[in-house]
Amino acid sequence: MMSHRQSLLGRWWIVFWFELWRSISKPSFWVRTLAVPVMIAAILALSVFSAKVGTDADEALKASKFDFSVIDASGVLIAGSCDGQRWNNCQRCAV
């Protein structure tokens, strides 16, 4: 004869399997379950892609040449690397 405790445990397993089957038989369960890894993979792929694009842009920027000019009609611009001389009088800063 079954004791009262064994009887409760047997009923618990019946309830457990019933609830489990009820949950996994719904399509929404599978959509939610599979959506999480898909979203994680999408975020990871986006991160890898943006890092690659950033690295490529950085390499292209390193390889490019830049030209610039400074226009100072007053001649007051003082370059720190020219020992306080006016920009147009500095031989080291002249291009």
Secondary structure, 3 states (H helix, E strand, C coil): CCCHHHHHHHHHHHHHHHHHHHHHCCHHHHHHHHHHHHHHHHHHHHHHHHHHHHHHHHHHHHHCCCCCCCCCCCCCCECHHHCCCEHHHCCCCCC
